[in-house]
């Protein structure tokens, strides 16, 4: 399940340039080497390409720590490990500590699915400086993501249209249009990414992690998974329980839920975060500029979205702010309490007819850079989820479920319910109803849940800890806001995580941080 469900809409076909980039990624000759013995050629990292989100090469860290990148070969099909290979892009920065104090490599997955670890790790690395005293910090673009044979379904102009389509249909004509657009998008993904689509399941990525562990020279996998990265870590622990080292799961996906239950849980989670945002705004000593009470704040947002459904307003020229774009922009701002002030400003301006801030928040959610180029996070997100998740839904099923979703959230219910159509007519069958993360015999895994998390609701941490098994999942609660806990800089959370990763000290199960 994704850490956020992007709106589902229309797209046509990919350009020849993007298609050629995809096809160039996969090797077409049989292996003649043991991939576990490959030596990585670490070099200065290039500037991120479009699929990774673009931008400048990563800057050295404050202590002059230099970023290095390399490409690791992995089997395209783990069912045929002697067959064709693909390249997986890795990034690292070496430890600041002495060699005799080094534990190994700490591998990060920041979630999505579909997020580029090669671009995310440098963005967040200063927050992991303490962990770097005993680890090389490492991340990667999972298969189908960024520079690792990206799934591609559309060019930038088509994605602009995709994200402005109506993802919450109100009548039969709009429902038909959504279904047709979804099928068109999915057909384009099959046409342009057919070779990689069957091989982007989380189980494939877990096998890649174990190969990475061996190539990096570690006896056990030391791992920090965030959001979807917790699901990947759980699947790894299930497949390779004896190879789990020190591992932390933060912003935890509920592994017991199917895709429908996950979508419903996110509707509830984002509604909770919106409730908290509204209460925070009206509790300030100064007057809340977007409502006289928490309920008034939410009522005004609902009226704005209804108005945008009838008539969009100006966004970032020449694009307009539609109902769907505004909803995704609001969701993006609820990921972190640090963004709440931008949400307040964006709503205040939208009420006056200026949708720029909300559209920029939506762009951030969807991986659109300032120059109009998109990363491949949305195609990868859909491809991985559809390869993982067995259920397939139709409009009749969604319509029956709408009352339940609306009861969970007036604002996000329709948005999350209709997103269940995203895998309809997908080219690859889904693997299972939900992932298996049972890991008897694995080392303890610290599972951190945030009570105010919108995208991976708090209840998922308890479910993950239980599913991992007795003596494996160790639950820690953070009573806070936002997606995740460690990056909140809460001293209690960071102390517990650092104590385990650095010194192997497992905190008592049930620890609560405030």
C-alpha positions as CSV (number, residue, x, y, z in Angstrom):
1,X,0.0,0.0,0.0
2,X,1.3,3.5,-0.8
3,X,2.0,6.1,1.8
4,X,-0.3,8.3,-0.2
5,X,-2.7,7.5,-3.0
6,X,-2.3,9.9,-5.9
7,X,-5.4,10.9,-7.8
8,X,-6.2,8.6,-10.8
9,X,-6.9,10.3,-14.1
10,X,-6.0,10.5,-17.8
11,X,-2.7,10.2,-19.7
12,X,-1.9,9.3,-23.3
13,X,1.4,7.8,-24.4
14,X,5.1,8.3,-23.6
15,X,7.5,10.1,-25.8
16,X,10.1,8.2,-27.8
17,X,12.9,9.7,-25.8
18,X,11.5,8.5,-22.5
19,X,10.8,5.1,-23.9
20,X,14.3,4.7,-25.2
21,X,15.7,5.6,-21.8
22,X,13.6,2.8,-20.2
23,X,14.6,0.2,-22.8
24,X,18.3,1.0,-22.4
25,X,18.3,0.1,-18.8
26,X,17.8,-3.7,-18.9
27,X,20.7,-6.0,-19.9
28,X,19.9,-8.6,-22.6
29,X,22.8,-10.9,-22.1
30,X,22.9,-13.8,-19.6
31,X,25.0,-13.5,-16.5
32,X,28.5,-15.1,-16.4
33,X,29.3,-13.9,-12.9
34,X,28.3,-14.3,-9.3
35,X,26.4,-11.1,-8.6
36,X,27.1,-11.3,-4.8
37,X,30.8,-10.9,-5.6
38,X,30.5,-7.8,-7.8
39,X,32.6,-4.8,-6.9
40,X,30.8,-1.5,-7.0
41,X,32.5,1.4,-8.7
42,X,31.8,4.3,-6.4
43,X,32.1,7.8,-8.0
44,X,30.9,11.3,-7.5
45,X,27.2,11.5,-7.9
46,X,25.8,13.1,-11.0
47,X,22.9,15.5,-11.0
48,X,19.6,13.7,-10.6
49,X,17.9,12.8,-13.8
50,X,14.2,13.7,-14.6
51,X,12.9,10.4,-13.3
52,X,14.6,11.1,-9.9
53,X,13.2,14.6,-9.8
54,X,16.0,16.7,-11.4
55,X,18.1,19.3,-9.7
56,X,21.8,19.7,-8.8
57,X,24.2,17.0,-7.6
58,X,24.1,16.5,-3.9
59,X,26.2,18.9,-1.9
60,X,28.8,17.7,0.6
61,X,27.7,17.5,4.2
62,X,28.8,20.2,6.7
63,X,31.8,18.0,7.7
64,X,32.8,17.7,4.0
65,X,31.3,14.3,3.7
66,X,31.2,13.5,0.0
67,X,28.4,11.6,-1.6
68,X,29.2,8.6,-3.8
69,X,27.0,6.8,-6.3
70,X,27.3,3.4,-7.9
71,X,25.2,1.0,-9.9
72,X,24.6,-2.6,-8.6
73,X,23.6,-5.3,-11.0
74,X,20.6,-7.5,-10.0
75,X,18.6,-10.1,-11.8
76,X,15.7,-8.7,-13.7
77,X,13.7,-11.7,-12.7
78,X,14.5,-13.2,-9.3
79,X,12.8,-16.4,-10.5
80,X,15.5,-16.7,-13.1
81,X,18.6,-15.4,-11.3
82,X,20.9,-16.5,-14.2
83,X,19.0,-14.4,-16.8
84,X,19.0,-10.8,-17.7
85,X,20.1,-8.1,-15.3
86,X,19.1,-4.6,-14.4
87,X,21.0,-1.8,-12.8
88,X,20.0,-0.4,-9.3
89,X,21.4,3.0,-8.4
90,X,22.9,3.3,-4.9
91,X,24.2,6.3,-3.0
92,X,26.3,6.5,0.2
93,X,28.3,8.7,2.5
94,X,31.0,7.1,4.6
95,X,30.9,7.0,8.4
96,X,32.5,9.8,10.5
97,X,33.6,7.3,13.1
98,X,36.7,5.2,13.5
99,X,36.8,2.0,11.5
100,X,36.9,-0.2,14.6
101,X,33.7,1.4,15.8
102,X,31.9,1.0,12.5
103,X,28.8,-1.3,12.7
104,X,28.3,-1.5,8.9
105,X,26.1,0.1,6.3
106,X,22.7,1.4,7.4
107,X,20.3,1.2,4.4
108,X,17.4,3.6,4.1
109,X,14.2,3.3,2.2
110,X,12.1,6.5,2.5
111,X,8.8,5.1,1.2
112,X,6.3,5.9,-1.5
113,X,6.5,3.3,-3.0
114,X,8.2,5.1,-5.8
115,X,10.4,7.5,-3.9
116,X,14.0,7.9,-5.0
117,X,16.4,7.1,-2.1
118,X,19.3,8.6,-4.1
119,X,17.7,12.0,-3.9
120,X,16.0,11.6,-0.5
121,X,19.0,10.6,1.6
122,X,21.1,13.7,0.9
123,X,18.0,15.8,1.6
124,X,17.6,14.3,5.1
125,X,21.1,13.2,5.9
126,X,22.0,16.0,8.4
127,X,19.2,14.6,10.6
128,X,21.0,11.3,10.7
129,X,24.5,12.6,11.7
130,X,24.5,10.7,15.0
131,X,23.8,7.4,13.2
132,X,26.6,8.2,10.8
133,X,29.1,8.0,13.7
134,X,28.9,4.2,13.4
135,X,27.5,3.5,9.9
136,X,28.0,4.3,6.3
137,X,24.6,5.8,5.3
138,X,23.3,4.1,2.2
139,X,20.1,4.4,0.1
140,X,19.0,3.4,-3.4
141,X,16.4,3.7,-6.1
142,X,14.3,0.6,-5.9
143,X,13.6,-1.3,-9.2
144,X,11.2,0.7,-11.3
145,X,12.2,4.0,-9.6
146,X,14.4,6.9,-10.5
147,X,17.6,5.6,-12.2
148,X,16.8,1.9,-11.6
149,X,14.9,1.1,-14.8
150,X,12.1,3.5,-14.1
151,X,8.5,2.8,-14.9
152,X,7.4,5.5,-17.4
153,X,3.9,6.1,-18.6
154,X,3.6,9.7,-19.7
155,X,5.5,12.9,-20.6
156,X,5.3,16.0,-18.6
157,X,2.5,17.7,-20.5
158,X,0.4,14.6,-20.3
159,X,1.0,14.4,-16.5
160,X,-0.1,18.0,-16.1
161,X,-3.4,16.9,-17.6
162,X,-3.4,13.8,-15.5
163,X,-3.2,15.6,-12.2
164,X,-6.0,18.1,-13.2
165,X,-8.6,15.5,-14.1
166,X,-11.6,15.0,-11.9
167,X,-10.7,12.0,-9.6
168,X,-14.0,12.2,-7.6
169,X,-16.8,11.7,-10.2
170,X,-20.2,13.0,-9.3
171,X,-22.3,11.4,-12.1
172,X,-22.4,8.6,-14.7
173,X,-20.6,10.6,-17.3
174,X,-17.7,11.6,-15.0
175,X,-17.5,8.0,-13.8
176,X,-17.2,6.7,-17.3
177,X,-14.5,9.3,-18.1
178,X,-12.5,8.2,-15.0
179,X,-12.7,4.6,-16.0
180,X,-11.6,5.3,-19.5
181,X,-8.8,7.6,-18.4
182,X,-7.6,5.0,-15.9
183,X,-7.6,2.3,-18.6
184,X,-5.8,4.6,-21.0
185,X,-3.1,5.3,-18.4
186,X,-2.7,1.7,-17.5
187,X,-2.4,0.7,-21.2
188,X,0.3,3.3,-21.7
189,X,2.2,1.9,-18.8
190,X,2.0,-1.6,-20.3
191,X,3.0,-0.3,-23.7
192,X,6.0,1.7,-22.5
193,X,7.2,-0.3,-19.5
194,X,6.2,-3.9,-20.3
195,X,9.6,-5.4,-19.5
196,X,9.9,-4.1,-15.9
197,X,6.2,-4.2,-14.8
198,X,6.2,-7.9,-13.7
199,X,9.3,-7.4,-11.6
200,X,8.6,-4.5,-9.3
201,X,6.9,-6.4,-6.4
202,X,8.0,-5.7,-2.9
203,X,9.3,-9.3,-2.7
204,X,11.7,-8.4,-5.7
205,X,12.9,-5.4,-3.8
206,X,13.5,-7.5,-0.7
207,X,15.7,-9.8,-2.7
208,X,17.6,-6.8,-4.0
209,X,18.1,-5.7,-0.4
210,X,19.7,-9.0,0.5
211,X,22.0,-8.8,-2.6
212,X,22.9,-5.2,-1.6
213,X,23.7,-6.4,2.0
214,X,26.2,-9.0,0.6
215,X,27.7,-6.6,-2.0
216,X,28.3,-4.0,0.7
217,X,30.0,-6.7,2.9
218,X,27.6,-7.0,5.8
219,X,26.7,-10.3,7.5
220,X,23.3,-8.8,8.5
221,X,21.1,-6.1,7.1
222,X,21.0,-2.9,9.2
223,X,18.0,-1.0,8.0
224,X,15.9,2.1,8.5
225,X,12.5,1.9,6.8
226,X,10.1,4.8,6.6
227,X,6.4,4.6,5.5
228,X,6.3,2.0,2.7
229,X,9.9,1.3,3.6
230,X,8.4,-0.5,6.7
231,X,6.5,-2.8,4.5
232,X,9.6,-3.6,2.5
233,X,11.5,-4.2,5.7
234,X,8.8,-6.5,7.0
235,X,8.8,-8.5,3.8
236,X,12.6,-8.8,4.0
237,X,12.4,-10.0,7.6
238,X,9.9,-12.6,6.5
239,X,12.1,-13.9,3.6
240,X,15.4,-13.6,5.4
241,X,14.7,-13.6,9.2
242,X,18.2,-14.8,10.2
243,X,19.8,-12.0,8.2
244,X,18.1,-9.2,10.0
245,X,20.5,-7.0,11.9
246,X,19.5,-3.8,13.7
247,X,16.3,-2.5,12.1
248,X,13.9,0.4,12.7
249,X,10.5,0.9,11.1
250,X,9.1,4.4,11.4
251,X,5.6,5.6,10.1
252,X,4.5,2.0,9.9
253,X,2.3,0.5,7.2
254,X,-0.4,-2.0,8.5
255,X,0.6,-5.3,6.9
256,X,-2.7,-7.0,7.8
257,X,-4.8,-4.7,5.6
258,X,-5.7,-5.2,1.9
259,X,-5.7,-2.2,-0.5
260,X,-9.3,-1.2,0.3
261,X,-8.7,-1.3,4.1
262,X,-5.5,0.7,3.6
263,X,-7.3,3.4,1.6
264,X,-10.0,3.6,4.2
265,X,-7.4,3.9,6.9
266,X,-5.7,6.7,5.1
267,X,-9.1,8.5,4.7
268,X,-9.4,8.3,8.5
269,X,-5.7,9.3,9.0
270,X,-5.8,12.4,6.9
271,X,-9.2,13.4,8.5
272,X,-7.5,13.2,11.9
273,X,-4.6,15.3,10.7
274,X,-7.1,17.9,9.3
275,X,-9.0,17.9,12.6
276,X,-5.7,18.5,14.4
277,X,-4.7,21.3,12.0
278,X,-8.1,23.0,12.4
279,X,-7.9,22.8,16.2
280,X,-4.4,24.1,16.2
281,X,-5.3,27.1,14.1
282,X,-8.2,28.3,16.3
283,X,-6.2,27.7,19.5
284,X,-3.6,30.3,18.6
285,X,-3.5,33.4,20.6
286,X,-4.0,35.4,17.3
287,X,-7.2,35.0,15.3
288,X,-7.3,32.1,12.9
289,X,-7.5,33.6,9.4
290,X,-9.4,30.7,7.9
291,X,-12.2,30.1,10.4
292,X,-13.8,31.1,13.7
293,X,-13.9,27.5,15.0
294,X,-12.4,24.2,14.1
295,X,-15.6,23.1,12.5
296,X,-15.8,26.4,10.6
297,X,-12.3,25.8,9.3
298,X,-13.4,22.4,7.9
299,X,-16.7,23.7,6.6
300,X,-15.0,26.5,4.6
301,X,-12.5,24.0,3.1
302,X,-15.4,21.8,2.1
303,X,-17.1,24.7,0.4
304,X,-13.9,25.6,-1.4
305,X,-13.6,22.1,-2.8
306,X,-17.2,22.1,-3.9
307,X,-16.7,25.5,-5.6
308,X,-13.5,24.2,-7.4
309,X,-15.4,21.2,-8.6
310,X,-17.8,23.6,-10.5
311,X,-15.2,26.2,-11.4
312,X,-11.4,26.0,-10.9
313,X,-9.4,29.1,-10.0
314,X,-6.1,30.4,-11.3
315,X,-3.2,28.4,-10.0
316,X,0.3,28.6,-11.5
317,X,-0.1,30.1,-15.0
318,X,-1.3,28.6,-17.3
319,X,-2.6,25.8,-15.0
320,X,-5.6,26.2,-12.8
321,X,-6.3,24.8,-9.3
322,X,-8.9,22.1,-9.6
323,X,-10.8,20.3,-6.9
324,X,-8.5,17.3,-7.2
325,X,-5.3,19.4,-7.2
326,X,-6.5,21.3,-4.1
327,X,-7.3,18.0,-2.3
328,X,-3.9,16.6,-3.0
329,X,-2.3,19.9,-2.0
330,X,-4.1,19.9,1.4
331,X,-3.0,16.3,1.9
332,X,0.6,17.1,1.2
333,X,0.5,19.9,3.8
334,X,-0.9,17.5,6.4
335,X,2.2,15.3,6.2
336,X,4.1,17.6,8.5
337,X,3.2,20.2,11.2
338,X,5.9,22.3,9.6
339,X,3.7,22.7,6.6
340,X,0.6,23.9,8.4
341,X,1.5,27.6,8.1
342,X,1.7,27.1,4.3
343,X,-1.7,25.4,4.3
344,X,-3.2,28.3,6.2
345,X,-1.7,30.8,3.8
346,X,-2.7,28.7,0.8
347,X,-6.3,28.4,2.0
348,X,-6.5,32.1,2.8
349,X,-5.3,33.0,-0.7
350,X,-7.6,30.4,-2.4
351,X,-10.6,32.0,-0.7
352,X,-9.6,35.2,-2.5
353,X,-9.2,33.4,-5.9
354,X,-5.5,32.7,-5.8
355,X,-4.7,29.0,-5.9
356,X,-0.9,29.2,-6.4
357,X,0.2,27.9,-3.0
358,X,-2.2,24.9,-3.0
359,X,-1.2,24.0,-6.5
360,X,2.5,24.2,-5.6
361,X,1.7,21.8,-2.6
362,X,0.0,19.5,-5.0
363,X,3.0,19.7,-7.3
364,X,5.2,18.6,-4.4
365,X,2.9,15.6,-3.8
366,X,3.0,14.6,-7.4
367,X,6.8,15.0,-8.0
368,X,6.6,18.1,-10.3
369,X,9.6,20.4,-10.3
370,X,9.5,24.1,-10.8
371,X,10.5,23.7,-14.4
372,X,7.5,21.5,-15.1
373,X,9.4,18.1,-15.2
374,X,8.0,15.2,-13.2
375,X,9.8,12.5,-11.4
376,X,8.5,9.0,-12.0
377,X,7.1,8.6,-8.4
378,X,3.5,8.3,-9.6
379,X,4.0,5.7,-12.3
380,X,6.3,3.7,-9.9
381,X,3.8,4.0,-7.1
382,X,1.0,2.6,-9.2
383,X,3.1,-0.1,-10.7
384,X,4.5,-1.4,-7.4
385,X,1.1,-1.3,-5.6
386,X,-0.7,-3.0,-8.5
387,X,2.0,-5.7,-8.7
388,X,1.7,-6.3,-4.9
389,X,-2.1,-6.0,-4.3
390,X,-4.3,-8.7,-5.6
391,X,-7.8,-7.0,-5.3
392,X,-9.2,-5.3,-8.4
393,X,-12.3,-3.0,-8.0
394,X,-14.9,-1.6,-10.4
395,X,-17.1,1.5,-10.2
396,X,-20.1,-0.5,-8.8
397,X,-18.0,-1.7,-5.9
398,X,-16.6,1.8,-5.2
399,X,-20.1,3.3,-5.3
400,X,-21.3,0.8,-2.7
401,X,-18.3,1.7,-0.5
402,X,-18.7,5.5,-0.7
403,X,-20.9,5.8,2.4
404,X,-18.3,4.1,4.5
405,X,-15.5,6.2,3.1
406,X,-17.5,9.4,3.6
407,X,-18.2,8.4,7.1
408,X,-14.4,8.1,7.6
409,X,-13.8,11.6,6.1
410,X,-16.0,14.2,4.5
411,X,-13.0,15.7,2.8
412,X,-10.9,12.8,1.8
413,X,-13.4,9.9,1.6
414,X,-14.4,10.2,-2.1
415,X,-10.7,10.9,-3.1
416,X,-9.5,7.7,-1.4
417,X,-12.4,5.5,-2.5
418,X,-12.1,6.3,-6.2
419,X,-8.4,5.8,-6.0
420,X,-9.1,2.0,-5.7
421,X,-9.8,2.0,-9.4
422,X,-6.1,2.6,-10.1
423,X,-5.3,-1.1,-10.6
424,X,-8.3,-2.0,-12.8
425,X,-7.2,-3.5,-16.0
426,X,-3.5,-3.5,-14.9
427,X,-1.3,-5.6,-17.0
428,X,0.2,-7.6,-14.1
429,X,-1.7,-9.7,-11.6
430,X,-1.4,-8.6,-8.0
431,X,0.6,-11.0,-5.7
432,X,-1.5,-11.1,-2.5
433,X,-4.2,-9.5,-0.4
434,X,-1.6,-8.2,1.9
435,X,2.1,-8.8,2.6
436,X,3.4,-11.6,4.8
437,X,5.8,-10.1,7.4
438,X,6.0,-12.9,10.0
439,X,9.6,-13.3,10.9
440,X,10.2,-15.9,13.6
441,X,13.8,-16.0,14.7
442,X,14.6,-12.5,13.5
443,X,16.5,-10.0,15.6
444,X,14.4,-7.4,17.4
445,X,12.9,-4.7,15.1
446,X,12.0,-1.4,16.6
447,X,8.5,-0.3,15.3
448,X,7.7,3.4,15.9
449,X,4.1,4.7,15.5
450,X,3.0,8.3,15.6
451,X,-0.5,8.9,17.0
452,X,-1.1,11.8,14.6
453,X,0.3,10.2,11.4
454,X,-2.1,10.9,8.5
455,X,-0.6,8.6,5.8
456,X,0.2,5.5,7.9
457,X,-2.2,5.7,10.9
458,X,-0.9,4.8,14.3
459,X,-2.8,1.5,14.6
460,X,-0.5,0.1,11.9
461,X,2.5,0.0,14.3
462,X,0.8,-2.3,16.7
463,X,-0.4,-4.5,13.8
464,X,3.1,-4.7,12.4
465,X,4.7,-5.5,15.7
466,X,2.2,-8.3,16.3
467,X,2.6,-9.7,12.7
468,X,6.4,-9.7,13.0
469,X,6.0,-12.1,15.9
470,X,6.7,-12.3,19.6
471,X,10.2,-11.1,20.5
472,X,10.7,-9.6,17.1
473,X,8.4,-6.5,16.8
474,X,9.1,-4.0,19.6
475,X,6.5,-1.2,19.6
476,X,7.3,2.4,20.5
477,X,4.7,5.2,20.5
478,X,5.2,8.9,19.7
479,X,2.4,11.2,20.7
480,X,2.9,13.7,18.0
481,X,1.8,15.1,14.6
482,X,3.0,14.4,11.0
483,X,4.2,11.5,9.0
484,X,6.9,9.6,11.0
485,X,8.5,10.2,14.3
486,X,12.4,10.2,14.1
487,X,12.5,13.3,11.9
488,X,10.3,15.2,14.4
489,X,13.5,15.6,16.4
490,X,11.8,14.4,19.5
491,X,14.6,13.6,22.0
492,X,12.8,10.5,23.4
493,X,12.2,9.0,20.0
494,X,15.7,9.7,18.7
495,X,17.3,8.5,21.9
496,X,15.5,5.2,21.7
497,X,16.3,4.7,18.0
498,X,19.9,5.8,18.3
499,X,20.4,3.6,21.3
500,X,19.3,0.5,19.4
501,X,21.0,1.3,16.1
502,X,24.3,2.4,17.6
503,X,24.6,0.2,20.7
504,X,22.0,-2.6,20.3
505,X,20.0,-1.4,23.3
506,X,16.4,-2.5,22.7
507,X,13.9,-0.1,24.5
508,X,11.2,-1.7,26.6
509,X,8.2,-2.7,24.5
510,X,5.4,-0.2,24.9
511,X,7.6,2.8,25.5
512,X,5.7,6.1,25.0
513,X,7.4,9.4,23.9
514,X,5.6,12.7,24.2
